[in-house]
Amino acid sequence: MEQLEKKLNALPNSAGVYIFKDRAGEVIYIGKAKNLKSRVRAYFNETDSRPLLQFLKPKIKDIAFMLTDTEKEALILENHLIKKYQPKYNIRLRDDKTYFHLKLSLTEKFPRLVLTRRPQKSQELIFGPFASAKKVKESINLLQNIFPLRRCTTRNFQSRERACINYEIGKCSAPCAGKISPADYQKIVEQVIRFLKGEGKDLIKELEKEMYLASEKLEFEKSAKIRDQIQAIKQSLERQKVEVNLPLDRDVIGYYREADRVGIYRLGYRQGILLIGQAYFFKKVQMEDGELLGSFLKQFYGEQGFIPKEILLPFAVEDQDLIQDWLRERAKFKIELIIPERGEKRAQVELANINAQKNLEVSEEKEKIKRDALEEFKRIFRLKKIPAWIECYDISNLGEKLAVGAMVKFVNGEPEKAGYRRYRIKGVDSQNDYEMMKEVLTRRFQRALLENQPLPDLIILDGGKGQLNIARKVLQELQIKDMELISLAKESWQDKFLSKKPERVYLSGVKDPITLKPSPAKHLIMRIRDEAHRFAISYHRKLRKKLSNQSLLLKIPGIGEKKKRALLKHFGSLKRVQTATLEELKSLPLLSERDAEKLFNFFQIQKSNPA
């Protein structure tokens, strides 16, 4: 405490960011201040009754700070540092993920729509954010059905000479084959922009004029196409019926709290039409409401390329004026944070609040189902504790040269994909699944011990009793105790009458397996096993495809191992090597002109004789 007191006394009376660390040196909280000394001292003042402090204060063992010229700069730096360190006592918004956006590639002669996570500031036109990849892909499919933009990648577009199947079914205008002029294609692009900006009704009026004009000119096929396009746009707008009276961009933030759990719901109006509804959940919250919602606004809008002109809030937030000024600077136009008290705007906030409440209740019900499944897991499989962290291992072995292992990680009943791992089998010469599993488990846990990593509560093995015994030996050799093991044997035929053995689970130290009956625990273990199997198979296929591609290159006279690696490194894939022009191949220093011609001719013959 004496050392901490010295650091408190040394804090400057300046704007900046303060960083609290625990005994291990881990960052546990980050905040910003106009005056660092007075702000940080307030945490150690007995009169401060904020709920957060009773949890945070005993953990603070070190204090660091970073000075800034202004409080606004401190706010920006705070946001970046929270994103970087993800401290335990700050709220965390969608851990290390960025929302999906639609990008219209205006820098290309014939623009196309692309799904992107991290839109860069450029001349491209960005729409979003969208919280769901599924929703944004549905949007792309809808737009491409209405407006026949090209779908192929730039590289494929440049190498394509004939129109593809999408042109034949009316879903692409085939600029690659000269089926549309640049001017007419640009007209389609402008229609897409207007539709995405919410000007669908005005667009319909213009298209109706075009339809009648085409009909008067007896261009009935063109008139029918425009009619179908108008109908598709109308159907799309029908799905987006909820509107406000003005064609403006507005986000409405709803908030609901129950003890230490918080639900936030964002309604997004674009050009007056409600297009976005997204829920966010936070657990074990110790912050006050104003601080939490302010932190949410900083993190969410600090990551977005688009900021609406109006953001309606349910109540005042910490640093509201400062956040508003910062958002104005980022957007380059006037942004208003509004707390409506009555009228249409207040009604929208109440709607968002109700959504926040209902979604939090649904989320809690889902959490309860997962907790019940894990508690049943503990009871049925005779575990010492509820397995919060589960790892499942599978071997995919269709030939020893390509044998692989895979591990998936589930935390509190949900996959944590950042923890998934793939293993290329290196030390097993024969097709021996047991030895392969031994290698994978040894590599996984030797490294964990070496790096002093935490260990899972439970390991699930796909493969029956033999795999369970192998895992026990590995853990004994590594002197790992108290890690629980179970092994899952698949359904199998058991006798000449073709009766089936059901799925069975083998427990460590128990002779007879448990037969799985329909239950939440069975559903969970099957889900985990199937995910491990899918992950292993996908890696196996990837390696097999890569080996096949490399073998194909080696069939070409004059192309050895060194040139093969260099070609794949330069072009990125065999497909790109196949579509390269003769000029592109000749420009490579590693290929002689003769080699380039051989390579080009080889793939041309393949195209004309695919069998």
PyMOL commands that set and color helices and strands:
alter all, ss='L'
color gray80, all
select helices_A, chain A and resi 2-10+36-42+51-59+71-85+133-146+154-159+165-168+175-177+182-196+200-216+220-238+289-303+320-331+343-380+400-402+417-419+433-450+465-477+520-554+561-571+574-579+582-586+593-608
alter helices_A, ss='H'
color red, helices_A
select strands_A, chain A and resi 16-21+27-33+62-67+100-104+113-116+125-130+250-258+261-270+273-282+310-312+336-338+389-396+404-411+414-415+421-424+458-462+484-489+492-493+500-501+504-507+514-515
alter strands_A, ss='S'
color yellow, strands_A
deselect
rebuild
show_as cartoon
